[in-house]
Amino acid sequence: MVEKATPVIADRKNNPFVRIGQRFLGVIRFVKQVVAEIRKVVTPTVREWVGWCVASGIFVLLLMALVSGMDFGLGKLTLWVFG
């Protein structure tokens, strides 16, 4: 009677087809995880969206005022020192 040979683990690690198959399984697992995480995302309401837009606009205006003030002040300082 002839016994079937069982594959050796080392042979499976070195087999290029097994490595390629494992990569495809990894990609498939990644896509499944991405889809599962995207399903958890909650779409903001219009009120929340408008609130964040207003807050972002105010923040940008404050930064513009800060940079403009620094530019004006440093320009005056430069004229006073070297002027």
C-alpha positions as CSV (number, residue, x, y, z in Angstrom):
1,M,0.0,0.0,0.0
2,V,1.3,3.5,-0.9
3,E,0.9,6.2,1.6
4,K,0.2,9.8,0.4
5,A,3.0,12.2,1.2
6,T,2.0,15.2,3.3
7,P,3.3,18.5,2.2
8,V,6.1,19.9,4.3
9,I,5.6,23.4,5.8
10,A,8.9,24.6,4.5
11,D,7.9,23.6,1.0
12,R,4.7,25.7,1.3
13,K,6.7,28.7,2.4
14,N,9.0,28.5,-0.6
15,N,6.2,27.8,-3.1
16,P,5.6,31.0,-5.1
17,F,2.0,30.1,-5.8
18,V,1.2,29.8,-2.1
19,R,2.9,33.2,-1.5
20,I,0.9,34.8,-4.3
21,G,-2.3,33.3,-2.9
22,Q,-1.6,34.6,0.6
23,R,-1.1,38.1,-0.8
24,F,-4.4,38.0,-2.5
25,L,-6.0,36.7,0.7
26,G,-4.4,39.6,2.5
27,V,-5.7,42.1,0.0
28,I,-9.2,40.6,0.2
29,R,-9.1,40.8,4.0
30,F,-7.9,44.4,3.9
31,V,-10.8,45.4,1.5
32,K,-13.3,43.6,3.9
33,Q,-11.9,45.5,6.8
34,V,-12.1,48.8,5.0
35,V,-15.7,48.2,4.0
36,A,-16.6,47.3,7.6
37,E,-15.0,50.5,8.9
38,I,-16.7,52.7,6.3
39,R,-20.1,51.3,7.4
40,K,-19.3,52.6,10.9
41,V,-18.9,56.2,9.6
42,V,-21.8,58.5,10.5
43,T,-22.7,61.2,8.0
44,P,-22.9,64.6,9.7
45,T,-26.1,66.5,9.7
46,V,-26.5,69.8,7.8
47,R,-26.4,71.7,11.1
48,E,-23.1,70.1,12.1
49,W,-21.7,70.6,8.6
50,V,-22.6,74.3,8.6
51,G,-21.2,74.7,12.1
52,W,-17.8,73.3,11.1
53,C,-17.7,75.4,8.0
54,V,-18.4,78.6,10.1
55,A,-15.8,77.6,12.6
56,S,-13.2,76.9,9.9
57,G,-14.0,80.2,8.2
58,I,-13.5,82.1,11.5
59,F,-10.2,80.3,12.2
60,V,-8.9,81.2,8.7
61,L,-10.0,84.9,9.2
62,L,-8.1,85.0,12.6
63,L,-5.0,83.5,11.1
64,M,-5.2,86.1,8.2
65,A,-5.5,88.9,10.7
66,L,-2.5,87.5,12.7
67,V,-0.3,87.2,9.7
68,S,-1.4,90.6,8.3
69,G,-0.7,92.3,11.7
70,M,2.7,90.6,12.0
71,D,3.6,91.7,8.4
72,F,2.5,95.3,9.0
73,G,4.3,95.5,12.4
74,L,7.5,93.9,11.2
75,G,7.4,96.2,8.2
76,K,7.1,99.3,10.4
77,L,9.9,97.9,12.7
78,T,12.2,97.4,9.7
79,L,11.6,101.0,8.5
80,W,12.2,102.3,12.0
81,V,15.5,100.4,12.4
82,F,16.9,100.8,8.9
83,G,14.8,103.8,7.8
